Amino acid sequence: MPADPAPRRPLSAACLAANGALSLLNLGCHLLDRQVERLALDFERHGGFTERLHRVRSVSRDQADA
């Protein structure tokens, strides 16, 4: 195995903190992307809030009349 041609400097605390922050931001963006995809799918399959509210109220009203 060849020797390392240039010795590596240790990373500063600021650099490590910045890399950690970037990693957390990347993870947060990834999770938000997944959440938005899921919300869009749920909206397509089940409708929006108003449509679901109307459906629930209609069922409740029908059960009260029966």
N, CA, C and O atoms as a CHARMM CRD file, in Angstrom:
* protein
*
  264
    1    1 MET  N      0.85100  -1.17500   0.00000 PROA 1      0.00000
    2    1 MET  CA     0.00000   0.00000   0.00000 PROA 1      0.00000
    3    1 MET  C      0.89800   1.24000   0.00000 PROA 1      0.00000
    4    1 MET  O      1.78800   1.35000   0.84300 PROA 1      0.00000
    5    2 PRO  N      0.67700   2.18800  -0.94600 PROA 2      0.00000
    6    2 PRO  CA     1.56300   3.36000  -1.00300 PROA 2      0.00000
    7    2 PRO  C      1.33200   4.28000   0.19100 PROA 2      0.00000
    8    2 PRO  O      0.24000   4.33700   0.75700 PROA 2      0.00000
    9    3 ALA  N      2.37900   4.98800   0.55100 PROA 3      0.00000
   10    3 ALA  CA     2.29600   5.93700   1.66200 PROA 3      0.00000
   11    3 ALA  C      1.46000   7.14200   1.24400 PROA 3      0.00000
   12    3 ALA  O      1.42300   7.50900   0.07000 PROA 3      0.00000
   13    4 ASP  N      0.79100   7.75100   2.22000 PROA 4      0.00000
   14    4 ASP  CA    -0.02100   8.94100   1.96600 PROA 4      0.00000
   15    4 ASP  C      0.91300  10.07400   1.55000 PROA 4      0.00000
   16    4 ASP  O      1.79900  10.43300   2.32600 PROA 4      0.00000
   17    5 PRO  N      0.75300  10.65800   0.34800 PROA 5      0.00000
   18    5 PRO  CA     1.70500  11.66000  -0.13000 PROA 5      0.00000
   19    5 PRO  C      1.69100  12.96100   0.68300 PROA 5      0.00000
   20    5 PRO  O      2.73300  13.59200   0.85700 PROA 5      0.00000
   21    6 ALA  N      0.53200  13.35800   1.17200 PROA 6      0.00000
   22    6 ALA  CA     0.47000  14.61500   1.92000 PROA 6      0.00000
   23    6 ALA  C     -0.22800  14.35200   3.24900 PROA 6      0.00000
   24    6 ALA  O     -1.30000  13.74900   3.28500 PROA 6      0.00000
   25    7 PRO  N      0.37500  14.80000   4.32800 PROA 7      0.00000
   26    7 PRO  CA    -0.30100  14.60300   5.61400 PROA 7      0.00000
   27    7 PRO  C     -1.57500  15.44300   5.67300 PROA 7      0.00000
   28    7 PRO  O     -1.63000  16.55600   5.14900 PROA 7      0.00000
   29    8 ARG  N     -2.57900  14.89300   6.31200 PROA 8      0.00000
   30    8 ARG  CA    -3.86700  15.59400   6.40300 PROA 8      0.00000
   31    8 ARG  C     -3.92700  16.41600   7.68400 PROA 8      0.00000
   32    8 ARG  O     -3.49600  15.98600   8.75400 PROA 8      0.00000
   33    9 ARG  N     -4.47400  17.60800   7.53200 PROA 9      0.00000
   34    9 ARG  CA    -4.65600  18.45800   8.71200 PROA 9      0.00000
   35    9 ARG  C     -5.94400  18.06600   9.40600 PROA 9      0.00000
   36    9 ARG  O     -6.91400  17.71200   8.73600 PROA 9      0.00000
   37   10 PRO  N     -5.98400  18.11900  10.71300 PROA 10     0.00000
   38   10 PRO  CA    -7.24800  17.84100  11.40900 PROA 10     0.00000
   39   10 PRO  C     -8.25600  18.94500  11.10900 PROA 10     0.00000
   40   10 PRO  O     -7.89600  20.11000  10.94100 PROA 10     0.00000
   41   11 LEU  N     -9.52100  18.55500  11.04500 PROA 11     0.00000
   42   11 LEU  CA   -10.56300  19.53700  10.76000 PROA 11     0.00000
   43   11 LEU  C    -10.83600  20.39500  11.98700 PROA 11     0.00000
   44   11 LEU  O    -10.81300  19.91200  13.11800 PROA 11     0.00000
   45   12 SER  N    -11.09000  21.65900  11.74800 PROA 12     0.00000
   46   12 SER  CA   -11.37500  22.56700  12.85500 PROA 12     0.00000
   47   12 SER  C    -12.78400  22.30100  13.39400 PROA 12     0.00000
   48   12 SER  O    -13.60700  21.66700  12.73300 PROA 12     0.00000
   49   13 ALA  N    -13.04100  22.78800  14.58800 PROA 13     0.00000
   50   13 ALA  CA   -14.36100  22.62600  15.20100 PROA 13     0.00000
   51   13 ALA  C    -15.42400  23.31700  14.35600 PROA 13     0.00000
   52   13 ALA  O    -16.53900  22.81300  14.22400 PROA 13     0.00000
   53   14 ALA  N    -15.08200  24.46800  13.78600 PROA 14     0.00000
   54   14 ALA  CA   -16.04100  25.20300  12.95400 PROA 14     0.00000
   55   14 ALA  C    -16.37800  24.40800  11.69700 PROA 14     0.00000
   56   14 ALA  O    -17.53100  24.38800  11.26500 PROA 14     0.00000
   57   15 CYS  N    -15.39700  23.76500  11.11900 PROA 15     0.00000
   58   15 CYS  CA   -15.62100  22.96300   9.91600 PROA 15     0.00000
   59   15 CYS  C    -16.48700  21.74600  10.23500 PROA 15     0.00000
   60   15 CYS  O    -17.39200  21.40300   9.47500 PROA 15     0.00000
   61   16 LEU  N    -16.20400  21.09800  11.36000 PROA 16     0.00000
   62   16 LEU  CA   -17.01900  19.95500  11.76300 PROA 16     0.00000
   63   16 LEU  C    -18.45700  20.37600  12.04700 PROA 16     0.00000
   64   16 LEU  O    -19.39600  19.67000  11.67700 PROA 16     0.00000
   65   17 ALA  N    -18.63300  21.52100  12.69900 PROA 17     0.00000
   66   17 ALA  CA   -19.98100  22.01300  12.99000 PROA 17     0.00000
   67   17 ALA  C    -20.72500  22.34800  11.70700 PROA 17     0.00000
   68   17 ALA  O    -21.91700  22.06500  11.58500 PROA 17     0.00000
   69   18 ALA  N    -20.02400  22.95400  10.74800 PROA 18     0.00000
   70   18 ALA  CA   -20.65500  23.29500   9.47000 PROA 18     0.00000
   71   18 ALA  C    -21.05700  22.03800   8.71100 PROA 18     0.00000
   72   18 ALA  O    -22.14200  21.98500   8.13100 PROA 18     0.00000
   73   19 ASN  N    -20.19800  21.03000   8.71000 PROA 19     0.00000
   74   19 ASN  CA   -20.53200  19.77300   8.03600 PROA 19     0.00000
   75   19 ASN  C    -21.71600  19.09800   8.71100 PROA 19     0.00000
   76   19 ASN  O    -22.58300  18.54700   8.03400 PROA 19     0.00000
   77   20 GLY  N    -21.76100  19.13600  10.03000 PROA 20     0.00000
   78   20 GLY  CA   -22.89300  18.56700  10.75700 PROA 20     0.00000
   79   20 GLY  C    -24.18200  19.29500  10.43800 PROA 20     0.00000
   80   20 GLY  O    -25.22300  18.66700  10.24000 PROA 20     0.00000
   81   21 ALA  N    -24.11800  20.62500  10.38900 PROA 21     0.00000
   82   21 ALA  CA   -25.30800  21.42000  10.06200 PROA 21     0.00000
   83   21 ALA  C    -25.79100  21.12200   8.64800 PROA 21     0.00000
   84   21 ALA  O    -26.99300  20.99300   8.41500 PROA 21     0.00000
   85   22 LEU  N    -24.86300  21.01300   7.70900 PROA 22     0.00000
   86   22 LEU  CA   -25.24400  20.69500   6.32800 PROA 22     0.00000
   87   22 LEU  C    -25.87100  19.31200   6.22600 PROA 22     0.00000
   88   22 LEU  O    -26.82500  19.10600   5.47600 PROA 22     0.00000
   89   23 SER  N    -25.33000  18.37000   6.98400 PROA 23     0.00000
   90   23 SER  CA   -25.90700  17.02300   6.97500 PROA 23     0.00000
   91   23 SER  C    -27.32900  17.03600   7.51900 PROA 23     0.00000
   92   23 SER  O    -28.21400  16.38800   6.95900 PROA 23     0.00000
   93   24 LEU  N    -27.55500  17.77000   8.61200 PROA 24     0.00000
   94   24 LEU  CA   -28.90100  17.85800   9.17800 PROA 24     0.00000
   95   24 LEU  C    -29.86300  18.57700   8.23500 PROA 24     0.00000
   96   24 LEU  O    -31.02600  18.19000   8.12000 PROA 24     0.00000
   97   25 LEU  N    -29.38400  19.61900   7.56100 PROA 25     0.00000
   98   25 LEU  CA   -30.22800  20.31400   6.58200 PROA 25     0.00000
   99   25 LEU  C    -30.58900  19.39400   5.42400 PROA 25     0.00000
  100   25 LEU  O    -31.73000  19.39200   4.96100 PROA 25     0.00000
  101   26 ASN  N    -29.63000  18.61900   4.96100 PROA 26     0.00000
  102   26 ASN  CA   -29.88400  17.67600   3.87400 PROA 26     0.00000
  103   26 ASN  C    -30.92100  16.64000   4.29400 PROA 26     0.00000
  104   26 ASN  O    -31.82700  16.32000   3.52500 PROA 26     0.00000
  105   27 LEU  N    -30.79100  16.11600   5.50700 PROA 27     0.00000
  106   27 LEU  CA   -31.75100  15.14400   6.00900 PROA 27     0.00000
  107   27 LEU  C    -33.13600  15.77500   6.13600 PROA 27     0.00000
  108   27 LEU  O    -34.13600  15.16500   5.75800 PROA 27     0.00000
  109   28 GLY  N    -33.19300  17.00100   6.67000 PROA 28     0.00000
  110   28 GLY  CA   -34.47600  17.69300   6.80100 PROA 28     0.00000
  111   28 GLY  C    -35.14400  17.91400   5.45000 PROA 28     0.00000
  112   28 GLY  O    -36.35200  17.71600   5.31800 PROA 28     0.00000
  113   29 CYS  N    -34.38000  18.31900   4.45700 PROA 29     0.00000
  114   29 CYS  CA   -34.93400  18.52200   3.11100 PROA 29     0.00000
  115   29 CYS  C    -35.44400  17.21200   2.53200 PROA 29     0.00000
  116   29 CYS  O    -36.50700  17.17600   1.91100 PROA 29     0.00000
  117   30 HSD  N    -34.70100  16.15000   2.73000 PROA 30     0.00000
  118   30 HSD  CA   -35.11900  14.82900   2.23000 PROA 30     0.00000
  119   30 HSD  C    -36.43800  14.41200   2.88100 PROA 30     0.00000
  120   30 HSD  O    -37.35300  13.95600   2.19500 PROA 30     0.00000
  121   31 LEU  N    -36.53700  14.56800   4.19500 PROA 31     0.00000
  122   31 LEU  CA   -37.76400  14.17300   4.89500 PROA 31     0.00000
  123   31 LEU  C    -38.95100  15.05000   4.48200 PROA 31     0.00000
  124   31 LEU  O    -40.07000  14.55300   4.35100 PROA 31     0.00000
  125   32 LEU  N    -38.71500  16.33900   4.27800 PROA 32     0.00000
  126   32 LEU  CA   -39.79400  17.21700   3.81200 PROA 32     0.00000
  127   32 LEU  C    -40.24600  16.84000   2.40600 PROA 32     0.00000
  128   32 LEU  O    -41.44000  16.87300   2.11000 PROA 32     0.00000
  129   33 ASP  N    -39.30600  16.48300   1.54300 PROA 33     0.00000
  130   33 ASP  CA   -39.67200  16.02800   0.19200 PROA 33     0.00000
  131   33 ASP  C    -40.56500  14.79500   0.25700 PROA 33     0.00000
  132   33 ASP  O    -41.55200  14.69800  -0.47200 PROA 33     0.00000
  133   34 ARG  N    -40.21200  13.85100   1.13400 PROA 34     0.00000
  134   34 ARG  CA   -41.03600  12.64600   1.28700 PROA 34     0.00000
  135   34 ARG  C    -42.42000  12.99200   1.82000 PROA 34     0.00000
  136   34 ARG  O    -43.42000  12.42300   1.38300 PROA 34     0.00000
  137   35 GLN  N    -42.47400  13.92800   2.76700 PROA 35     0.00000
  138   35 GLN  CA   -43.76400  14.31000   3.33500 PROA 35     0.00000
  139   35 GLN  C    -44.64900  14.98100   2.28100 PROA 35     0.00000
  140   35 GLN  O    -45.84600  14.70400   2.20700 PROA 35     0.00000
  141   36 VAL  N    -44.06700  15.85200   1.47700 PROA 36     0.00000
  142   36 VAL  CA   -44.83900  16.52700   0.42700 PROA 36     0.00000
  143   36 VAL  C    -45.35400  15.52100  -0.59400 PROA 36     0.00000
  144   36 VAL  O    -46.49700  15.62200  -1.03900 PROA 36     0.00000
  145   37 GLU  N    -44.51900  14.54900  -0.97000 PROA 37     0.00000
  146   37 GLU  CA   -44.97100  13.50500  -1.89700 PROA 37     0.00000
  147   37 GLU  C    -46.14700  12.74000  -1.31200 PROA 37     0.00000
  148   37 GLU  O    -47.12200  12.46500  -2.01100 PROA 37     0.00000
  149   38 ARG  N    -46.06000  12.39700  -0.03600 PROA 38     0.00000
  150   38 ARG  CA   -47.12800  11.63200   0.60300 PROA 38     0.00000
  151   38 ARG  C    -48.41100  12.46000   0.71000 PROA 38     0.00000
  152   38 ARG  O    -49.50500  11.93900   0.49200 PROA 38     0.00000
  153   39 LEU  N    -48.27900  13.74800   1.04500 PROA 39     0.00000
  154   39 LEU  CA   -49.45500  14.60900   1.12800 PROA 39     0.00000
  155   39 LEU  C    -50.12500  14.75600  -0.23200 PROA 39     0.00000
  156   39 LEU  O    -51.35200  14.77900  -0.31700 PROA 39     0.00000
  157   40 ALA  N    -49.33700  14.85400  -1.28900 PROA 40     0.00000
  158   40 ALA  CA   -49.90200  14.96100  -2.63300 PROA 40     0.00000
  159   40 ALA  C    -50.64500  13.67100  -2.99900 PROA 40     0.00000
  160   40 ALA  O    -51.72400  13.71900  -3.58800 PROA 40     0.00000
  161   41 LEU  N    -50.07100  12.53600  -2.65300 PROA 41     0.00000
  162   41 LEU  CA   -50.72200  11.26100  -2.92400 PROA 41     0.00000
  163   41 LEU  C    -52.02600  11.13400  -2.13900 PROA 41     0.00000
  164   41 LEU  O    -53.04500  10.71500  -2.68700 PROA 41     0.00000
  165   42 ASP  N    -51.99300  11.49100  -0.86500 PROA 42     0.00000
  166   42 ASP  CA   -53.21100  11.44800  -0.04700 PROA 42     0.00000
  167   42 ASP  C    -54.27200  12.39800  -0.59400 PROA 42     0.00000
  168   42 ASP  O    -55.45900  12.07300  -0.57500 PROA 42     0.00000
  169   43 PHE  N    -53.86300  13.56000  -1.07800 PROA 43     0.00000
  170   43 PHE  CA   -54.81100  14.52300  -1.63600 PROA 43     0.00000
  171   43 PHE  C    -55.47500  13.94900  -2.88200 PROA 43     0.00000
  172   43 PHE  O    -56.68200  14.09900  -3.07100 PROA 43     0.00000
  173   44 GLU  N    -54.68600  13.29100  -3.73300 PROA 44     0.00000
  174   44 GLU  CA   -55.23700  12.68900  -4.94700 PROA 44     0.00000
  175   44 GLU  C    -56.20800  11.56600  -4.61200 PROA 44     0.00000
  176   44 GLU  O    -57.26600  11.45100  -5.23100 PROA 44     0.00000
  177   45 ARG  N    -55.85600  10.74500  -3.64100 PROA 45     0.00000
  178   45 ARG  CA   -56.68100   9.58400  -3.30700 PROA 45     0.00000
  179   45 ARG  C    -57.91300   9.93800  -2.48500 PROA 45     0.00000
  180   45 ARG  O    -58.98800   9.38400  -2.71300 PROA 45     0.00000
  181   46 HSD  N    -57.77000  10.85200  -1.53500 PROA 46     0.00000
  182   46 HSD  CA   -58.83700  11.09300  -0.56700 PROA 46     0.00000
  183   46 HSD  C    -59.42300  12.50100  -0.61400 PROA 46     0.00000
  184   46 HSD  O    -60.36600  12.79200   0.12100 PROA 46     0.00000
  185   47 GLY  N    -58.89800  13.36600  -1.44500 PROA 47     0.00000
  186   47 GLY  CA   -59.40500  14.72200  -1.54000 PROA 47     0.00000
  187   47 GLY  C    -58.77100  15.63000  -0.49900 PROA 47     0.00000
  188   47 GLY  O    -57.96700  15.20600   0.33200 PROA 47     0.00000
  189   48 GLY  N    -59.16300  16.89100  -0.57700 PROA 48     0.00000
  190   48 GLY  CA   -58.63000  17.88500   0.35200 PROA 48     0.00000
  191   48 GLY  C    -59.40700  17.91200   1.65200 PROA 48     0.00000
  192   48 GLY  O    -60.32700  17.12200   1.86300 PROA 48     0.00000
  193   49 PHE  N    -59.02400  18.82800   2.51400 PROA 49     0.00000
  194   49 PHE  CA   -59.63800  18.93400   3.83700 PROA 49     0.00000
  195   49 PHE  C    -61.13600  19.18700   3.72800 PROA 49     0.00000
  196   49 PHE  O    -61.92300  18.54100   4.42000 PROA 49     0.00000
  197   50 THR  N    -61.53600  20.11800   2.86800 PROA 50     0.00000
  198   50 THR  CA   -62.95400  20.46400   2.74300 PROA 50     0.00000
  199   50 THR  C    -63.77300  19.28100   2.23900 PROA 50     0.00000
  200   50 THR  O    -64.88100  19.03800   2.71800 PROA 50     0.00000
  201   51 GLU  N    -63.23000  18.55000   1.27600 PROA 51     0.00000
  202   51 GLU  CA   -63.94300  17.37900   0.74800 PROA 51     0.00000
  203   51 GLU  C    -64.10900  16.30600   1.82600 PROA 51     0.00000
  204   51 GLU  O    -65.17700  15.70800   1.95800 PROA 51     0.00000
  205   52 ARG  N    -63.05500  16.07300   2.58700 PROA 52     0.00000
  206   52 ARG  CA   -63.13700  15.07000   3.66200 PROA 52     0.00000
  207   52 ARG  C    -64.09300  15.53500   4.75900 PROA 52     0.00000
  208   52 ARG  O    -64.85300  14.72900   5.29600 PROA 52     0.00000
  209   53 LEU  N    -64.06300  16.81400   5.09300 PROA 53     0.00000
  210   53 LEU  CA   -64.97100  17.34600   6.10400 PROA 53     0.00000
  211   53 LEU  C    -66.41900  17.19000   5.64800 PROA 53     0.00000
  212   53 LEU  O    -67.27400  16.80500   6.44500 PROA 53     0.00000
  213   54 HSD  N    -66.70600  17.47900   4.39100 PROA 54     0.00000
  214   54 HSD  CA   -68.06000  17.31600   3.85400 PROA 54     0.00000
  215   54 HSD  C    -68.49400  15.85100   3.94400 PROA 54     0.00000
  216   54 HSD  O    -69.62600  15.54900   4.32100 PROA 54     0.00000
  217   55 ARG  N    -67.57500  14.94800   3.59100 PROA 55     0.00000
  218   55 ARG  CA   -67.88300  13.52200   3.64300 PROA 55     0.00000
  219   55 ARG  C    -68.22000  13.08700   5.07200 PROA 55     0.00000
  220   55 ARG  O    -69.19500  12.36500   5.28500 PROA 55     0.00000
  221   56 VAL  N    -67.43300  13.51400   6.03400 PROA 56     0.00000
  222   56 VAL  CA   -67.66900  13.14400   7.43400 PROA 56     0.00000
  223   56 VAL  C    -68.97800  13.73300   7.92700 PROA 56     0.00000
  224   56 VAL  O    -69.74300  13.05400   8.61000 PROA 56     0.00000
  225   57 ARG  N    -69.24500  14.98500   7.59000 PROA 57     0.00000
  226   57 ARG  CA   -70.50100  15.62000   8.02400 PROA 57     0.00000
  227   57 ARG  C    -71.70700  14.93400   7.39800 PROA 57     0.00000
  228   57 ARG  O    -72.72800  14.74000   8.05800 PROA 57     0.00000
  229   58 SER  N    -71.59200  14.56800   6.12700 PROA 58     0.00000
  230   58 SER  CA   -72.70400  13.89000   5.45000 PROA 58     0.00000
  231   58 SER  C    -72.98900  12.54500   6.10300 PROA 58     0.00000
  232   58 SER  O    -74.14900  12.20300   6.33100 PROA 58     0.00000
  233   59 VAL  N    -71.95000  11.78100   6.40400 PROA 59     0.00000
  234   59 VAL  CA   -72.13700  10.48600   7.06400 PROA 59     0.00000
  235   59 VAL  C    -72.75600  10.69600   8.44300 PROA 59     0.00000
  236   59 VAL  O    -73.66200   9.96200   8.83700 PROA 59     0.00000
  237   60 SER  N    -72.28300  11.67000   9.15900 PROA 60     0.00000
  238   60 SER  CA   -72.82400  11.94100  10.49300 PROA 60     0.00000
  239   60 SER  C    -74.28400  12.35800  10.41800 PROA 60     0.00000
  240   60 SER  O    -75.10500  11.93100  11.23000 PROA 60     0.00000
  241   61 ARG  N    -74.59300  13.17700   9.45700 PROA 61     0.00000
  242   61 ARG  CA   -75.97100  13.65000   9.27700 PROA 61     0.00000
  243   61 ARG  C    -76.88800  12.48800   8.88600 PROA 61     0.00000
  244   61 ARG  O    -78.01200  12.38600   9.37600 PROA 61     0.00000
  245   62 ASP  N    -76.39700  11.60700   7.99200 PROA 62     0.00000
  246   62 ASP  CA   -77.19100  10.45200   7.56600 PROA 62     0.00000
  247   62 ASP  C    -77.44900   9.50200   8.73900 PROA 62     0.00000
  248   62 ASP  O    -78.53900   8.94200   8.85800 PROA 62     0.00000
  249   63 GLN  N    -76.45800   9.32300   9.59300 PROA 63     0.00000
  250   63 GLN  CA   -76.62400   8.43900  10.74000 PROA 63     0.00000
  251   63 GLN  C    -77.59700   9.05000  11.75500 PROA 63     0.00000
  252   63 GLN  O    -78.34200   8.32100  12.41100 PROA 63     0.00000
  253   64 ALA  N    -77.59600  10.35700  11.88600 PROA 64     0.00000
  254   64 ALA  CA   -78.50800  11.02000  12.82300 PROA 64     0.00000
  255   64 ALA  C    -79.95600  10.93400  12.32500 PROA 64     0.00000
  256   64 ALA  O    -80.88600  10.84200  13.12700 PROA 64     0.00000
  257   65 ASP  N    -80.14400  10.96500  10.99900 PROA 65     0.00000
  258   65 ASP  CA   -81.48500  10.89400  10.41100 PROA 65     0.00000
  259   65 ASP  C    -82.03600   9.46800  10.46200 PROA 65     0.00000
  260   65 ASP  O    -83.25100   9.27400  10.49800 PROA 65     0.00000
  261   66 ALA  N    -81.16400   8.48700  10.46600 PROA 66     0.00000
  262   66 ALA  CA   -81.61400   7.07900  10.41700 PROA 66     0.00000
  263   66 ALA  C    -82.17600   6.58200  11.72900 PROA 66     0.00000
  264   66 ALA  O    -82.58700   5.42600  11.82600 PROA 66     0.00000
